[in-house]
Amino acid sequence: MAKVLIIGAGGVGHVVTHKCAQVPEVFSEIVLASRTEEKCKRIAAQLQRPIKTAQIDADDVKQTTALIEREKPAIVINVALPYQDLAIMDACLATGVHYVDTANYEPIDTPKFEYSWQWAYQERFRKRGIMALLGSGFDPGATNVYTAYLAKHHFDTIEELDIIDCNAGDHGQPFATNFNPEINIREITAPGHYWENGTWQTTDPLSVSRLYDFPEGIGPKKIFLLYHEELESIVKNFTTLRRARFWMTFSENYLTHLRVLGNVGMTSIKPIIYQGQEIVPLQFLKALLPDPSSLGPLTKGRTCIGCLVRGHKDGKEKLAFVYNICDHEACYREVGAQAISYTTGVPAMIGAMLMLTGKWQGAGVFNMEEFDPDPFMEAMTRHGLPWSVITPIAPMA
């Protein structure tokens, strides 16, 4: 039906490519491009159908534009680094091609997570007659759609939202991150933010925690309040929300390593001079840590990610939790990746699929919750991320 260009051959790019290859009736041709083409070729060799590969520096707008003009895809799925979002959006504007990503833009020299830079493209994309779908991963992504689904089918108004992300898996490594170490550590060490009564509240990094009892046998886990970009668009699009927060689990082992590395300056993004050469400590640390894509065969256990919503239905207060549970080993058996990459890569494919099939369409820049959630929810179940809705006993404190 259409050609897709996937930019990025890390863990998520690996999953996106595999999942697109499973839907040839939509993605009739696939091009996978990365700074290191050898990574693309390794992924291509695992597939049952042929794809093309290319070398690309996604920071270079002219180079990306030339690749798009040469291959003429209908859509670009950006699973490169968040630093490269704007450059790839510029190339899509230059060529008139639709755009999908999984995480919002952030400047490389400032750990600042907000949509303002990408929302500023709204008028240019609208005038060009093309669509940009932002944050089509799991969180952000599926969590935005979960919120829209509950608001459509379970509530008349939603007043409180807690997005809860639990990785109950274990890879056996002393210290490793389940996605790009640089992005992961920048996110976790930033101050926490949450929405309450019309304003953003700020907390010290990882200073607020709760216990939450996860379903289907995962059980009680300690969750920590973070800031995540989907909160920004969700509170914009669901104006009845009085409070919106994001939580994630971390093991004590992970937090201890992170604390020690922070104390000695290894998580800093401020450049230093070492033996006459400028280096960024966090980027050096990234080079020392295990590649997240190497964790697939090692990781056991499950993830649980969902949205806990409190609101009103038919004049009565109601509480609902919509969630997915994903098994690391099952993901590895299917596509050769652990569940963190899988839960991000599948929604990226689904977002692109809904755009190409006309179920989600428009001209401009959009977040996931702005569209009808039903086609996405149906596709999640069909493509490996089934979900459930339950009514918990009590809301989050």
N, C-alpha and C positions, 0 to 999 in steps of 0.2 A: 504493500500500500504506500509506504513512504520510507525515505532514507533518514536515518538518525545519525548525528555526529555526537559521540560521547567524548568529553574532554576530561581526562583524569583516569589513571590506571592503578590507583591504590585499592584498599580493601573494598570501598564502596563502588568504585568504578568496575572492579571485578564482578561484583554482584549485579550491577545495572546491566553490564554486557551480557552476562548469563541469562538474566530475566528477559531482556529484549530479544535475545536469540530464541527464547521459548515461545515468542508470539510473532511468528513470521507473517501472519496475516495483517499485522499492523506495521511491524518494523521489517520491511521487505529487504532493506539493505542496512548494514551497520558499519560505521567507521569509528575506530577507537584510536584516540590520539593522546599522547603524553609527552612530557619533556624527555622521557626515556622510552624510546620505541620498543626496546627489548621487553619491557614489562607488558606492553600491548601484545606483542607476539606470543608471550607465554600464556596470556589469557586466551588469545585466539586459538592456540593449539589445543585447548581443553574443550572447545565447542564442537558440536555435531554439524554445524553449518559454517561455510566460509565467511569471514569478515575481512575488511581492509584495516590496515593500521597505518599510523603516521606519526612523525615526530613534530612536536609543536611546543613553542614557548608561549604559554597562554598570557604572559605579561605583555607580549608584543601584539598590539591590536592589528597592525598591518599583516603580520604573519598569520594570525588567526583568520583575519578577513580573507586572505589569499586562499587558505585551506577551505573555508566555507564556499568561496566562489568556485574553487576547483571541484569540490565534491557535490555541491548543490543539495545539501540536506534540507528536509522540511522543518527540522527542529534540532536544536543543540541542547544536550543535557550536560550541564556543568557540574562535575563532581571533582573539580580541581580544588585548590585552596581558596578560602574566603577572600584572601587578598586579591584574587584575580577576577572576582565577580564583575567589577565595572568594566574591565578591559574586554571581557567576553561579551558583555551586554553591548558595548560599543561596536564590536565586530558584528553582532546580530543586527544592530541598527543599520550599519553600513550595507548589509547584504539583504535585509528584509526577511530574516529568518526568526522563527519563534524560539523562546529561551526558557529553560527550566534550571533551577538550582536547588540545593538542599540546605544551605546555610547563608545567613545574610553577610553582606560585605563588612569587613573591618579593616582599618588601616594597619599596615604591618608594624608601625612604630607605636601604636596606641591600642591597648586592649579595650576597645569601645564597641559595644554591640548595639547597633540600632539600624532601623530601616531607612533613615532619612536619605542616605545617598542613593539607594535604589528607588525609593518612592519618587525621587526627583526626576526619574526617567519617564514618569507617567505620560506626560504630554507628548514626548518624542516617540514613544512606542505607539501611542494612540494615533498620532498623525501618520506614522509609517504603516499602520494597519496590522501590526503584529502584537503578539501577546508574550508577556513575561510572567511566569509562574514562580513565585518566590517560596523557598522553604519547603520543597516537596520531598522531605525525608520523613522521619518518624516524629522526632521532637526537635525542631518544628516539623510540621507536616501532618502526619496522622493525628497528632494531638489537636491541631486546629480543626480538622474534620470531625474528630470525636466530639469536640465542643459544639460544632454546628449541628451534628446529628442529634445530640441530646436536646439542644435548644429547639430543634424541629419536631422531634417525636416524643419527648418526655416531659417538656416544661413549657409553660406559658411565658415565664420569665426566669432567667438564671441570675443569681446574686453572688454566689461564691464558687470559685474554681480553684482546685488544686491539681496540678499536673505532677504525676508521681512516676519516677523512673527508677526501676530496681534492676540491677544486674546481679543476680544471685549465682553467677557462674564463677568458675575458678580455672585459671590457666596454669597455675603452679609456678609462675615466675616470681622472683623476689619483688620486682616492681616493673610494671608495664601498663600502658594505656591501651584501651580497646579501639581508639581511633587516633588520628594524627597527634602525636605527643605534644607538639607545640600548641596546636589549637586547643587540645584538651586541658592542658595546664594553664594556659591563659584564661580560659573560661572559668575554671575552678578557683583560681586564686584572685579573681576579681571580686569587688564588693557585691553582696547580694542586693537585689531590688525586688520589691513586690508592690502591687497596686492595692491601695486601700482608701476608700471614701474620696475618690477623685484625685488622689495625688500618689506619686511614687515615694515609697519609703526605702531607706537604705540601711543595710546591716554590714557588719564586718564579715569578711570571707569566712564561710563555714561556721559562723557563730550561733546559728539558730538550728536546732534539730528537734525531731520528734521520733517516736516509734510508730510504725504503721504495720498492720497485720495484712500481709498480701495474700491473695486467694490461691486456691488450688494447691495447697500444701507448701507454698514458699514460706509463709509464716511471718512472724514479726521481724522487721529490719529497721535499723536506724537510718532516717532520711535527713538530708541537710538542705537548707534553703539556699538556692542559687538564683541568679538572674538568667533567663533564657529568652531569646528574641521573640518567640511566639506570643509572649505576654503582651508585647507592644502592639501587635496587630489585633489580637483578640480583644483587648480592652477598648480598642478603637472601634471595632465592628460589633461588639456586644455591649451596648451602653448601659444596660441594667446591672452590670457587674459592679458590686461594691468592693470585692476583694478577689485578687488573682495572684497565685503564687506557683512557684516551680520547685520541686524537691527531687533529690537524687541520693541513692545509696552509695556509701564508700566503706570499704573494710578498714579496720584499725591499722592493718599493715600498710595499706595504701596511704592513709592519712599520716602515719608516722614517717614514711619515706618522703612524702611531700613536704612535711614540716621541716625535716632535716635539710632537704635540698633547698628549701626557701631560706633557711637560716644561714646557709653558706653562700647564697647568692646565685645558685644554679637555675632558679626559675625566673631570673630577671630578663627583661627584654632590652635593657639599656646596654649598648655596646661598650666593650672594654678593649683595651689594647693588651694583647698577649704576644710576647716575643716579636714586637713590631708589627703585628697584624691585628686588625679590628675583628673581633668576634662577638656574637650575641650569646650569652651563657645558655639561654633556653634552647637556641638552635644547636649548640654543641651538645647539650643534654639529649636532645632528640636523636642525634647521630649515635649516641651510646645505647639508647634504649631499644628493646626489641621492636622490629617492624610489626605494626598491628596485624598485617596480613599473614605474618608467620604464626599467629596465635590460634588460627583455625583448628589445626589438628590437636591442639593441646587443651582447648577449653571445653569444660563440661558444666552442666547445670542449665538454668533457664533465666530468661529476662521476663519482667512484667512491667509494662508501661501503660499508663491509663490516665483518664480524667475523672476526677471526683467532683461532682457538681451538686450544689444545693440551690434550690429555687422554689418556685410555686407552680402547681398544676391544679386547675379547677378550684382555685382559692385555698388549696391546702399546701403546706410545706412538704417538699419531697427531696430525697437524696438519691443519687444514682452514680454508679461507677462503671465506666466503659473501659475495657482494657484488652490487651493482647498478651499472651504468654508465648514465648518463642524459645525453642530448645537449641542450644549451641551445637550439639552433635548432629541433630537432624539437619540443620542448616549446612553444616560441613559436608554431610553425605550428599546433599542436593547440589550445591554449587561450589563447595570447597572454601567456604568462609564461615567465620563465627557470626553469632546472632546480632552483634552490634552493627556490623557491616550489612548484614541481611536486612535488618529492620529499617535501615536507611535507604538501601538500594532498591528494595521492592517498591516503596512509595514513589521514588523518583521515576521508575519505569511507568507506574500507574498514572502519575500526573501527565507524563508525556503522551501516554496512550489515550487518555481522555481528551487531550487537546487535539490529537491527530484524528480521532474518530468523531469530533464535533460535540461531544457530550459536555465538555467545558470549553467555552470559547469567548473571545472578546478581544478588543484592541486596547492595550495599555498594560499597566503593571498591577498584578493581583496577588493577594495572599490566599491561602488554601480555603479558608472559611467563607470566602466571598461567593463560592459556588455551591450548587446543590450537593450535599454530602452523600446522597444515596448511591450514585454510580461508583464513587470511590470506595465506600464501605462494601459494596457488593464485590468489587474487584479485589479488595484486600483479602477476603475469604477465598476467592477463586485462585489467587496467586501466592498463597502461602502464609498469610497473616490473619488467621481467623480471630474474631473478637467476640466478647461476651459483655452483657450488661447485667449488673447485679444491684441490689439495694442494700448497702451497708447498714450496720446497726447505728452508727454515729458518725457525724462529720468530723473533719480534722479540727483539732483545737486551734 
